[in-house]
């Protein structure tokens, strides 16, 4: 997975720079979401990976499917990716583009995974605390994972806070074994 991220990074940076220069960050984000979804479609994946198709044919197929959702610059990106056999990287390019976009907007997406539904009050307290700690606008999404015994995992960019019972028991076991 790290290898795909490494391959996707220069494309994401170039797309982001083009988007910023043109003042079209939202439009680029939308184009990347569309192309990423199309590439991840199982049937489309078979078509795009078919050895009989040239890079140009793969690009044209993807462009045709996306239709008017792509502007000239988006079509150019698809062509470059197809020429270099990198169309499968579109989901990773999107992910890195969105990270760069969040940095530009001074925002961070936070994911809270807990064993039970998080109350609005708790969610607001966590949002306020993370806003103060990260000095960024915080967008929180919550996920219920019933396999957790208790506690929560909070993911904000590269930062992960494991406050689950399982996580605490693991730390205790590691401390006892060292």
N, C-alpha and C positions, 0 to 999 in steps of 0.2 A: 504494500500500500504506500509506503514511503517513496518507493520508486516512482509510482504514478504521480504523486504530489510533486516530486522533483521535476518530472517531465512536463507537468502542467504549469509550473510556476512561471516560466518565461512568457508563455502565451497569456496567462492571467494578467501578468504585469503589463504586457503590451496592450491588451484589450482595455485594461483599466486606464492606462495613460491616454489611449485614444479617446476613451469615454470622457475623461476629465477635460482633455484639450478641446473636445467638441461640445462640452457642456451637456452630455447625453448619458450620464451615469445610469439613470433610471431606465432609459431605452436599452442600453447595453445589458443591464441586468435582466430585463424582460426577454431580450433575444437569447441570452445564454440559458435562461430557464427553459425556453421553448426548445432550443436545439438539444439541450441536455435531456429533456423528457423524451424527445423523439429518438435520440440515440439509444436511450435505455429501454425503449420498446423492444420486446423480444423479436418480433417479426422484422422490424426495421434493422435490428442488429444483425440478423442473418443476411439481409440484403446488403448492408454496408460492409460486411466482412466477406462477401462472396469474392473468391479469387478471380473470377472472370471480369469483374468491374475494375476499371482504372480509377485512379484517384479523382480524375475529372468527372467521371460518371458517378462516383460516390457523392462528390460534392454537389453535383447537379440534382441528384436524387433527393438529398437532404434539403437543398434549397427549394426544390419543388414542393416537398411535403410541408415545409415551414411557410411557404407562400409569402404573403405580404408582411409577415411578422419580422422579416429580416430587411434591414436597410443595406445599402451598398457596402458599407464597412463590415457588417455582419456576414454578408455573402463572401466577402474577401477573406474573413477569418475562416469560414468553413472551407473555402478553397485551399487555403494554406494548410489547414489541418489535414484535409484529405490528401493533399499532395505529399505530405510527410507521414502519412498513415497514422495520424494522431486523433482521428474523430472519436475513438473511445475515451479520450481524455476529457471530453466536454463536461461531464459531471464534476471532475476535480477542478477544472478551470472555473466553473461556476462557483464552487465552494471557496476557492481562493479569491476570486473576484469579489464575492460577497464579504469576505473578511476585509479586503482592502477598502471596500465601500463603507463598512462599519467603522473602520479606522478614520476615514475621511469625515464621516458624520459624527465622530466622537461617540459612538454607540457600541454596545456589546449585547449579543444575544446570550441569555442565560437560560440554562435548562435545569430544572429541578426535578429529580427523579425520586419519588418517595413511595413508601408502602401504602400510604393512604392519601386521599384527596387533601391538598393543602388549602387551608382556609384563606379567605381574602385578606384577613388581618395579618396572618403569618407571611403571606406572599408579599404584602406591602412592606412589612418590617424587613424582610430579606432584600427587597428591591432597594429600599432606602439605605440599608447597610452596604450593599454592593455598590450603589451609586457613590457613596462617600469614599469607599475603599478604592474603587477603580477610577474615580473622577470622570465617569462617562455616563451617558444616558443608558439605562438598562432596560432591555426588552425581555420579559420573563415568559417562559412557557413551562407548563408543568406536565409531568408524565407520571402515571400511577403504575408501579411495578410491584405486583403482589408477591413476587418471590423474595422481596426484601423483608426482613423480619421487622425492622423498625428503623427510624432515622431517614436520612435523605442523602443523595449525592447531588452536588451542585457543580455544574460545568459552565465556566465563563471563559471562552476562548481557550487558552492553554492551561488555565487554572482549573484544577479539580479538587473539590473539598468533599471527602468521603466521611460523612457523619453517620454511616449506617452501623447497625449493631455488628454485622458481619465484618465491616472494615475495622471496627474497634477491637473485635476479637482477634483478627489477623495481626494487628499491631501488638496486641498483648502477647500472642504466641511468639512473634518475632523477638520481642523484648525478653521473654523467658528463655528462648533458645540461644540468645547471644551471650 
